[in-house]
Each structure stands twice: as structure tokens, then as C-alpha cells.
Amino acid sequence: MNQTLQTIFQQSTVDNYIANKLYHKYDVKKGLRNEDGTGVLIGLTRIADVVGYQMIDGKKIDDEGQLYYRGISIFDLVRNFDEKEIRGYEETCFLILFGHLPDQEEFQIFKEALRSQYSLPDGFLETNILRYPSMNIMNKIQRSLLMLYETDADPDNSSVENTFQQGLSIIAKMPAMMCYAYQAKAHLFNHESLFIHHPDPNVSIAENILMLIRPTKEYTYLEAKILDLMLVLHADHGAGNNSTFTNIVVSSTDTDIYSAFAASVGSLKGPRHGGANLAAKNMMKAVIDTVGLDATDEELKQIAIRLLQKDFYDQKGLIYGMGHAVYTLSDPRSVILKQQAKALAVEKEMVNVFEFYERFEQIAKQTIYEMKHISVCSNIDFYSGLIYEMLMIPEDLYSPMFVASRCVGWLAHNIENKLYCNRIVRPAGKYVGEKQEYVELEKR
């Protein structure tokens, strides 16, 4: 930036300062959060319920976390998945979109509708992905979504029925888009061999993802089962999470679904949202590199203290994977992942790493309580990075994996708001600046 412009900009941040006390004075909710940490209600939904505390006599009381998809506990949902067939994510998609669990005929029709749309439009891979690879897969997904608009015969038709059809097509195509984008990047920027496999319409979305990113296309049943579980746990998290709210805001203008989804991907790219799993994974790698897997509990506590004191890793004072905006005593997704991660660790001969994560989790929670006097739980990001590592999923695909799963939540909330709210999201901001007179240029 030009030095003069930089000076003007720096001075403007001082001249236009908004004091923190003004938020309290005008009862403005920073980040749409109440002072007790609860979220400002922005709408009504019957899709998902995120429960992390109770409100008793107007006071927030910590509680064990629960996540419900259409009123069904996530614990009950994953406990009853078919042990023979990898289909949990598809069943969850049906539940989230339609509000009930499918019978055999309904489920077969839905699976066929998804699987028939796995492949990208003719020429799309060569023209839009291989020819223009990107250093960031999330940005490439945004561009690919907007290019899908060009292949749609009726892209601006925002009726509920057309939105559903478009959304189902996006859910089906997302694995191919993100995996091909990764292969293109790995080939051009990392000088790796280029592997392009056709999606297999006879297997699940989870299995297709593993097949598309591996040169041999091979995977084990346990790998597919756990990736399927990851997709289920990330499928939705209520209307208030940032990317879903972004989708609601943008789609409320009656724009096309491709624009709304591209905006949501941009939201999910941020390290405070979808990028948190990679931040947790990299933090844990730094911890292991520093103290080793055989570190004592006291050594782990000292590392946790240094993290909180901004004296280790990225000096931001955060222990990634610890704490959540809603969950207090436990994150049900983390509880479920932790149970499954151990089985995968055995298969991958990484039990020592898994046990290190377990120990660090407990010590980090204890240290945070001692230093900040707050109780926190591990969130889904703490173990998801480790699981992706054990599944040999490249780091470039950590956040895109979140996109591949959350698409169904975005679609469901998009449709729900079209049906039952159907108003443009238009909140207000309080002006706290001073009035001033216009001065002609030659007199300034």
C-alpha cells in the first residue's frame, strides 16, 4: 500500500474508534451473542437442535451436550446404523431433508437419485478444474459452484422444488469437485502424479471420497465406516452456526443456490469455523514435536499453560479443539468420535498417538479451569484432525470434507426458510458516529 494511504488508513482506525462500552449502552449483541454466551435467536427451525446447557430461572446452567436431527438423538442415530452397509450419511441426509427416517422403498429411491448425479457435467473437469487449479481447495470449490450455475438449464429458479433438485445435485457432486480439485493442485503445485477416477454409482458418498483420493482406489470397511460417521456428525448444527446462517442470509434475497452455497463455503473456510480441525491438528503436532509422546503429565500441563499464556504455537492464547460456543460439559460429536477413533488407531497402529490425545485433552481441560475458572469440553475439531490423518486424507481436504457433509444442512435450512419465513434477513446497526458538515474540496 502507498505510504500516504497507509498513514491515512491507520489514522482512520483511531478517528473512527467504537468504544466497547457503547455495545453495552445500546444493548448491541457482539457477534449476535448475549452477555451470558448464549446465542441471539435468529429464527425458528425443526431441523436440528443443539443443546449444551439449561436455562433455569433465567440462569445458564452447564449440562451434557446433545445434538438432535429432526428430534432424534445423534447417539441413537449412529448406534443404529446398518453394520453391513455404509449408508449412514445418506440416511441422515434423508432424515434432515424430509423430517422422518425412510422406509426401504423411500431410501432406495433417494439413494438412486443421489448416486445418479455423482458425475460432473461433460467437460466440467477438464475446463473448470484441471485447466485452472487453485492453491486453496475451498476457493476452488466456490469457483466450481459458481461454474455449475452455467451448466444449469434454469439456475435462477429459486422455487422450493427447484432448489431441492439443485441442492441434491450439489450434494452428489461435491465429493468429485473437491477430490478433483485436490488432485489438480497436487499435480501442478506439488509435482505429484495425477489420478482421476470416475465416481462409482454403486457405493456410498463416504466410499467414493476414499476411492477418489487414493491412487489404488482401495479402502477398508472400517475406514469407510468412520468417514461415513464423520459426514453424519458434520451434517448439520442448527440454524445459528456461521456457514448455515450465511446461507440463510444470502438465500433470503432470493438469489440462486450456487451463490448462496459459495458464500457458505467462504464462511466455512475461516479458521474460527471449518478450519478449526486443521488448527487443532497442527497444534497437537507442535506439542508432540516439542515434548514427545512419552511426555509426563506435568510436561503436558506446562505446554497447556504456555498455550494459554500466548507463549507457544501461534501465540493466540488458544488451545484449539477445546471449548465450544454452545456445548459446556461435553460435545456429543466429540464423545462419539473419541469412541471410534480408538478402533481406527488400532488398525493404523497409532494407539500411542490416540492415547496422547486423550491425556492432553484431560490436562488441557483441567488447566483451562484452573487458569480461567471455566469448564470446557473437547469439541469435534479436537479428534477429527487425528481421524483424518489416520484415514490418510490430505490436509488440503480437511475443510472441504466439512463442506461435503454440511451441504445437506445448508439445503435443508434454505428450503425451510423459503417455506416458513420467506423474508429477507435485514437486521439493523446502531449509528454511533458524530454528524459533520460537508466541506468543499478546495477549502479542506
Buried (B, 14 or more C-beta within 10 A) or exposed (E): EEEEEEEEEEEEEEEEEEEEEEBEEEEBEEEBEEEEEBBEEBBEBEBBBBBBBEEEEEEBEBBBBBBBBBEBBBBEBBEEBEEEEBBBBBBBBBBBBEBEBBEEEEBEEBBEEBBEBBBBBEEBBEEBBBEBBBEBBBBBBBBBBBBBBEBBEEBEBBEEEBBBBBBBBBBBBBBBBBBBBBBBBBBBEEEEEEBBBEBBBEBBBBBBBBBBBBEEBEBEEBBBBBBBBBBBBBBBBBBBBBBBBBBBBBBBEEEBBBBBBBBBBBBBBBBEBBBBBBBBBBBBEBBBEEBEEEBEEEBBBBBBBBBBEEEBBBEEEBBBBBBBBBBBEBBBBBBBBBEBBBEBBEEBEBEEBBEBBBBBBEBBBBBBEEEEEEEBBBBBBBBBBBBBBBBEBBBBBBBBBBBBBBBBBBBBBBBBBBEEBEEEBEEEEEEEEEEEEEEEEEEE
